[in-house]
């Protein structure tokens, strides 16, 4: 597909019309993450019409696809070559698209061992707020021209430019996997996971679910060479009295965790919010007044999920707690009675280490979108 493609021209017309009339466009793919980020009722620009895998080079570990391509189509193509999107982007619905996954920038359980979504983006083709068709980066890691611009797309929530195409790095599927499970306190789980993370162990993912002040269930996934896993299982099991989980049950667990289909991440009361805390590796157990007793820890404790009241005072307290430990908090999902107009994110200005980035963000938006075509405020 090229710049004269009628679908691209239709996108350009929508963008130019919005720029002329000062009416922002809210970019949407399959709509599976429409609840994520700040809400709006603006006109939609749907990307699903621009779909298809443009190029797939298994030997180079690179796939290039249009933004509207169903995410499951990409995963099927990779599976045929025994390759995967190693960061495990969640779908949150059957109509999830490649572009939507990039825009949301979310990653699943494997993120702790392989890196975030933006670490895998090699190149991108976008349309800016002036209707210009721009390309950045390339299809191999050694091509670094404009690479950083491509990496701005993951997590931008469609507030910077319209993503048309992207090239991402893929990885071979691990030769072997195994899942271990044990009962352990949160404090001990955090300590031992951080110890293991610093050792040459095939630790791929972890999840602790339990009562903040008591024991919980720690599930860990090993992935890599069969010999490495065979050697690691008795060593790790002996330290925490863990037992191996049957492979099919393990696969269902990790999929349900990624897609938030575990009861611990669902069943949000009408006046509650599911908060996501992003924290440094060294952060120990936290006490959050008013929060539900059950919490979920992922990424060796660097990503934590808690349910608590959805009011502003509670979010302010949670933000302050996360920020004091060098992290940040997000209102990830909200109950039906929580005000949808509430700000969902910790602002850059609310964190000492990110205040300076606010000016950088504004300059980027001004350069890419001077007319405010993508100024939907889904991301502050």
DAVENHU-V164884 format. One line per field, one symbol per residue. phi: phi as a letter, one per 20 degrees, with the letter a starting at -180 (. if undefined). psi: psi as a letter, one per 40 degrees, with the letter a starting at -180 (. if undefined). A space follows every 50 residues. Layout:
phi: ???
psi: ???
This chain:
phi: .cfeggffffffffffffffelcgdefbdemfcfeenfebdffedeeffd cpeebcdgfelcccbffefgffffffffffdmcbefelffelqfdgdgff ffffmecegfgfddoegffdfeabdcdefeneecccmbdcffedfmgffg ffffnflmedaefdbbdcfdcffgfbcbcdbbdafffffffffffffedf defdabbdcregdcfbdedcddbqfgfffgffgffffffcleceeggfff fffffffgeldegfddlefgddceedddcffefegdddgnfgfeccdcll nfccdcdbgeffffffffffffffdncbccffccffeegfeffedffgfe cgfcgffffffffffffebfemfdeemfdf
psi: iaeehdddddddddddddddefhihhhibeeefdehihiifiiihheeeg iihdhhgddefhhhiidehhddddddddddefiigdeghidfieehiddd ddddeiiadedddeiiddeehdiihihaeeehhiiiaaeidegehedddd eedheefeedihhdiihihiiihidiiihiiihiiddddddddddddeig ifhdiihhhahdeaiahhhihihaiddddddddddddddefiihhhdddd ddddddddefeiddeafhideiihihhhiidehaiihhheiidhihhiff eehihihiieiddddddddddddeeeaiihgdiiidehheeiheihidee hdeeddedddddddddddgdefdegeedh.
